[in-house]
Amino acid sequence: MDMTLIYTVIGFALAGYSVIANDSIQTLGTFIASKKKWFKWYTLAGSASAVMIIALAWGWYSYDGDISYGRLTRIPYQKIQWYHAVAPAILLLLTRIGIPVSTTFLVLSAFASTVVLEKMLMKSVVGYGLAAMVAYIAWIAVSKFINEKFDEVDEKWVGFWRNSVWISSGWLWWVWLSHDVANIAVYLPRQLDLTLLLIVMGYFTALLFYIFYIQGGPIQKVVLEKTGTRYARSATIINVIYAGVLFYFKELNDLPMSTTWVFVGLLCGRELAIASMNKEYKLGYVFPLIGKDFLKMVFGLTVSVGIVLAIHYIIIPNSWF
């Protein structure tokens, strides 16, 4: 059997599991946390799978067979080698111990030139800062009306917030897929035929059902330890703001970016705003919490830079352009 095909299958399989298991919690974490009390895990998994299938089909139809929504325009298809499977293997290991690193940097660093990687990093840093700023301002305003440390919702609004989680989670999940499917599709031809598309959909669906079965896995702790994320109202507000920021960057240009950095930036701004407006919520608790997530991101970035430097300067010298 051709070794390229073996490397492609291994890389795609590992990247699919790692990306869905690691990054999808950014979008589905609040959905799982706020809905698992009311619905069976397979009902939630079926809903998420339906949105995913429609999103992949729409990207495939709208972008001439490209399920990445054009995110890989600046990263042309490459013949898959053994070192391309190293990145998702490392990501899989980090996922198993619950570290929310950027799959965009870890996976795409093995394919992107240093120039593209630098632009991806700059876009992600801007995304982190913008998400933190928008979240801080938004939750300062929100805190004027509600206290997210407690699930205090008027009875007449309970149904509204519970239904809003479904709608906002679906929108966020779609927008996120339009960004991060690129981290898996990079192992595939840029134009998929219908058979390959169906195989991808089937594999992703199986992964989603597994993730919902284990209720997000170790990485779900990043969501659960934040204030009020189990509440339908809080989950809805997080979803809407996160989806809005991601949609803005999706429309800005076709460069891939780290949605993990945007997500952590949003949670950072949110926690600081809640602490600023709630005298009982100590800043001494907030800074270690957000600092820990930031250090994990920096760790993932360091590994990513190490991978790209090793590939471009050691494994295949003179490929830095």
C-alpha positions as CSV (number, residue, x, y, z in Angstrom):
1,M,0.0,0.0,0.0
2,D,1.2,3.5,-0.8
3,M,2.7,5.1,2.3
4,T,1.2,8.5,1.4
5,L,-2.3,7.0,1.7
6,I,-1.4,5.5,5.1
7,Y,-0.1,8.8,6.4
8,T,-3.2,10.6,5.0
9,V,-5.6,8.2,6.7
10,I,-3.7,8.3,10.0
11,G,-3.3,12.1,9.9
12,F,-6.9,12.6,9.1
13,A,-8.2,10.2,11.7
14,L,-6.0,11.7,14.5
15,A,-6.8,15.3,13.4
16,G,-10.5,14.6,13.3
17,Y,-10.6,13.1,16.8
18,S,-8.3,15.7,18.3
19,V,-10.0,18.7,16.8
20,I,-13.5,17.5,17.6
21,A,-12.5,16.4,21.1
22,N,-10.5,19.5,21.9
23,D,-11.9,22.5,20.1
24,S,-15.5,21.5,19.8
25,I,-15.9,22.0,23.6
26,Q,-15.5,25.7,23.0
27,T,-18.8,25.7,21.2
28,L,-20.6,22.7,22.6
29,G,-19.3,22.9,26.2
30,T,-21.9,25.3,27.4
31,F,-24.6,23.4,25.4
32,I,-23.7,20.1,27.1
33,A,-23.4,21.8,30.6
34,S,-26.8,23.5,30.3
35,K,-28.7,20.7,28.6
36,K,-27.5,17.4,30.0
37,K,-29.9,17.7,33.0
38,W,-32.9,17.9,30.7
39,F,-32.0,15.7,27.7
40,K,-30.3,12.4,27.0
41,W,-26.8,12.6,25.6
42,Y,-27.8,11.0,22.3
43,T,-30.5,13.5,21.7
44,L,-28.0,16.3,22.1
45,A,-25.5,14.5,20.0
46,G,-28.1,14.0,17.3
47,S,-28.9,17.7,17.2
48,A,-25.2,18.7,17.0
49,S,-24.6,16.1,14.3
50,A,-27.6,17.4,12.2
51,V,-26.2,21.0,12.3
52,M,-22.7,19.7,11.4
53,I,-23.9,17.7,8.4
54,I,-25.8,20.7,7.1
55,A,-22.8,23.0,7.6
56,L,-20.4,20.6,5.8
57,A,-22.8,20.1,3.0
58,W,-23.3,23.9,2.6
59,G,-19.5,24.5,2.6
60,W,-19.0,21.7,0.0
61,Y,-21.7,23.1,-2.2
62,S,-20.8,26.8,-1.9
63,Y,-17.0,26.4,-2.2
64,D,-16.8,23.9,-5.1
65,G,-16.2,20.8,-3.0
66,D,-14.1,22.6,-0.3
67,I,-15.5,21.8,3.2
68,S,-13.0,24.2,4.8
69,Y,-15.0,27.3,3.6
70,G,-12.0,28.6,1.8
71,R,-9.8,28.7,4.9
72,L,-7.0,26.7,3.2
73,T,-6.6,29.1,0.2
74,R,-3.2,30.1,1.4
75,I,-2.2,26.5,2.3
76,P,-2.1,24.5,-0.9
77,Y,-2.6,20.7,-0.8
78,Q,0.6,18.8,0.0
79,K,1.6,15.2,-0.3
80,I,1.1,13.9,3.2
81,Q,4.3,12.7,4.9
82,W,5.0,11.1,8.3
83,Y,5.7,14.4,10.0
84,H,2.2,15.7,9.2
85,A,0.8,13.1,11.5
86,V,3.0,14.2,14.4
87,A,0.9,17.4,15.1
88,P,-2.5,15.7,15.6
89,A,-0.7,13.0,17.6
90,I,0.7,15.6,20.0
91,L,-2.7,17.3,20.1
92,L,-4.4,14.0,20.9
93,L,-2.0,13.6,23.9
94,L,-2.7,17.1,25.2
95,T,-6.4,16.6,24.8
96,R,-6.3,13.5,26.9
97,I,-4.8,15.5,29.8
98,G,-7.3,18.4,29.4
99,I,-5.1,21.1,28.0
100,P,-7.1,23.6,25.7
101,V,-4.3,24.3,23.2
102,S,-4.9,25.7,19.7
103,T,-5.6,23.0,17.2
104,T,-5.1,25.6,14.4
105,F,-1.5,26.2,15.4
106,L,-0.7,22.6,16.3
107,V,-2.1,21.0,13.1
108,L,-1.7,23.7,10.4
109,S,1.8,24.5,11.5
110,A,2.9,21.3,9.9
111,F,1.6,22.5,6.5
112,A,1.9,26.3,6.6
113,S,4.9,28.4,5.7
114,T,6.4,30.5,8.4
115,V,5.0,33.6,6.7
116,V,1.4,32.2,6.8
117,L,1.9,31.0,10.4
118,E,3.0,34.5,11.4
119,K,-0.1,36.0,9.9
120,M,-2.3,33.3,11.6
121,L,-0.7,34.2,14.9
122,M,-1.3,37.9,14.5
123,K,-4.9,37.4,13.6
124,S,-5.4,35.1,16.6
125,V,-3.7,37.6,19.0
126,V,-6.1,40.3,17.7
127,G,-9.0,37.8,18.1
128,Y,-8.0,37.2,21.7
129,G,-7.8,40.9,22.5
130,L,-11.0,41.8,20.7
131,A,-13.0,38.9,22.3
132,A,-11.7,39.9,25.8
133,M,-12.7,43.6,25.2
134,V,-16.1,42.8,23.7
135,A,-16.8,40.3,26.5
136,Y,-15.8,42.7,29.2
137,I,-17.9,45.5,27.9
138,A,-20.9,43.2,27.3
139,W,-20.8,41.6,30.7
140,I,-20.4,45.0,32.5
141,A,-23.7,45.9,30.8
142,V,-25.2,42.5,31.6
143,S,-24.2,42.8,35.2
144,K,-26.3,45.9,35.6
145,F,-29.4,43.7,35.1
146,I,-28.5,40.1,36.2
147,N,-26.2,38.3,38.5
148,E,-24.6,35.4,36.7
149,K,-23.3,33.8,39.9
150,F,-26.9,32.7,40.5
151,D,-29.6,31.2,38.3
152,E,-32.2,33.8,39.2
153,V,-34.6,33.8,36.2
154,D,-38.2,34.9,36.4
155,E,-40.5,31.9,35.7
156,K,-42.0,33.5,32.6
157,W,-38.5,33.7,31.0
158,V,-37.3,30.1,31.8
159,G,-38.7,28.7,28.5
160,F,-37.2,31.6,26.5
161,W,-33.7,31.0,27.8
162,R,-33.8,27.2,27.4
163,N,-34.9,27.5,23.8
164,S,-32.4,30.2,23.2
165,V,-29.6,27.8,24.1
166,W,-30.7,25.5,21.2
167,I,-30.7,28.4,18.6
168,S,-27.5,30.1,19.8
169,S,-25.6,26.9,20.1
170,G,-26.6,25.8,16.6
171,W,-25.4,29.2,15.1
172,L,-22.2,29.1,17.1
173,W,-21.5,25.5,16.1
174,W,-22.0,26.4,12.4
175,V,-19.7,29.4,12.5
176,W,-17.1,27.5,14.4
177,L,-17.1,24.7,11.9
178,S,-16.6,27.2,9.1
179,H,-13.3,28.0,10.9
180,D,-12.0,24.8,12.3
181,V,-12.9,22.1,9.8
182,A,-9.9,23.5,7.9
183,N,-7.7,21.8,10.6
184,I,-9.0,18.4,9.5
185,A,-9.6,19.1,5.8
186,V,-5.9,20.1,5.4
187,Y,-5.2,16.3,5.1
188,L,-7.7,15.9,2.2
189,P,-7.9,17.1,-1.4
190,R,-9.2,20.7,-1.6
191,Q,-12.2,19.4,-3.6
192,L,-14.0,16.4,-2.3
193,D,-16.2,14.1,-4.3
194,L,-19.6,13.0,-2.9
195,T,-18.3,9.6,-1.6
196,L,-15.4,11.2,0.4
197,L,-17.8,13.9,1.7
198,L,-20.1,11.2,3.1
199,I,-17.2,9.3,4.7
200,V,-16.1,12.6,6.4
201,M,-19.7,13.2,7.6
202,G,-20.0,9.7,9.0
203,Y,-16.6,9.9,10.8
204,F,-17.4,13.3,12.3
205,T,-20.9,12.1,13.4
206,A,-19.3,9.0,15.2
207,L,-16.9,11.3,17.0
208,L,-19.6,13.7,18.1
209,F,-21.7,10.9,19.6
210,Y,-18.6,9.7,21.5
211,I,-17.8,13.2,22.8
212,F,-21.4,13.6,24.0
213,Y,-21.4,10.2,25.6
214,I,-18.4,11.1,27.7
215,Q,-19.9,14.6,28.4
216,G,-17.1,16.5,26.8
217,G,-14.2,14.6,28.5
218,P,-11.4,16.2,30.5
219,I,-11.3,19.4,28.4
220,Q,-14.9,20.2,29.6
221,K,-13.5,21.3,32.9
222,V,-12.3,24.5,31.3
223,V,-16.0,25.4,30.7
224,L,-17.4,24.1,34.0
225,E,-15.0,26.0,36.2
226,K,-16.2,29.3,34.9
227,T,-19.0,31.2,36.6
228,G,-22.5,30.1,35.7
229,T,-21.8,28.3,32.5
230,R,-24.3,25.6,33.5
231,Y,-27.1,28.1,33.3
232,A,-29.1,28.4,30.1
233,R,-29.1,32.2,30.3
234,S,-25.4,32.4,30.7
235,A,-24.8,29.8,28.0
236,T,-26.9,31.8,25.6
237,I,-25.1,35.0,26.2
238,I,-21.7,33.4,25.8
239,N,-22.8,31.7,22.6
240,V,-24.1,34.8,20.9
241,I,-21.0,36.9,21.7
242,Y,-18.6,34.2,20.7
243,A,-20.4,33.4,17.5
244,G,-20.5,37.2,16.6
245,V,-16.8,37.6,17.1
246,L,-16.0,34.4,15.1
247,F,-18.4,35.5,12.3
248,Y,-16.6,38.9,12.1
249,F,-13.2,37.2,11.6
250,K,-14.7,34.7,9.2
251,E,-15.8,37.5,6.9
252,L,-12.6,39.6,7.5
253,N,-10.3,37.4,5.3
254,D,-9.6,33.7,4.5
255,L,-6.7,33.3,6.9
256,P,-7.2,30.5,9.4
257,M,-7.1,31.6,13.1
258,S,-7.2,30.0,16.5
259,T,-10.7,29.9,17.8
260,T,-9.3,28.6,21.1
261,W,-7.6,32.0,21.6
262,V,-10.8,33.8,20.8
263,F,-12.7,31.6,23.2
264,V,-10.2,32.0,26.1
265,G,-10.1,35.7,25.5
266,L,-13.9,35.8,25.8
267,L,-14.0,33.9,29.0
268,C,-11.2,36.1,30.3
269,G,-13.1,39.3,29.6
270,R,-16.3,37.8,31.1
271,E,-14.7,36.7,34.3
272,L,-13.0,40.1,34.8
273,A,-16.3,41.9,34.2
274,I,-18.2,39.7,36.7
275,A,-15.5,40.2,39.3
276,S,-15.5,44.0,38.7
277,M,-19.2,44.2,39.2
278,N,-19.6,41.7,42.1
279,K,-18.0,42.7,45.3
280,E,-18.2,39.1,46.7
281,Y,-16.3,37.8,43.7
282,K,-12.6,38.1,44.4
283,L,-10.2,39.2,41.7
284,G,-7.6,37.0,43.5
285,Y,-9.7,34.0,42.3
286,V,-10.0,35.3,38.8
287,F,-6.4,36.0,37.8
288,P,-5.1,32.4,38.6
289,L,-8.0,31.0,36.6
290,I,-7.5,33.0,33.5
291,G,-3.7,32.9,33.8
292,K,-3.8,29.2,33.8
293,D,-5.7,29.0,30.6
294,F,-3.4,31.6,29.0
295,L,-0.3,29.6,30.0
296,K,-1.8,26.5,28.4
297,M,-2.3,28.4,25.2
298,V,1.2,29.7,25.2
299,F,2.4,26.1,25.8
300,G,0.5,24.9,22.8
301,L,1.9,27.8,20.7
302,T,5.4,26.9,21.7
303,V,4.9,23.3,20.6
304,S,3.4,24.5,17.3
305,V,6.4,26.8,16.6
306,G,8.7,24.0,17.4
307,I,6.9,21.7,14.9
308,V,7.0,24.3,12.1
309,L,10.7,25.1,12.7
310,A,11.7,21.5,12.8
311,I,9.9,20.8,9.5
312,H,11.1,23.9,7.6
313,Y,14.7,24.0,8.9
314,I,15.6,20.4,9.8
315,I,13.4,17.9,8.0
316,I,13.0,19.8,4.8
317,P,15.6,22.6,4.8
318,N,15.2,25.7,2.6
319,S,11.3,25.4,2.7
320,W,10.9,28.5,4.9
321,F,9.3,30.7,2.2
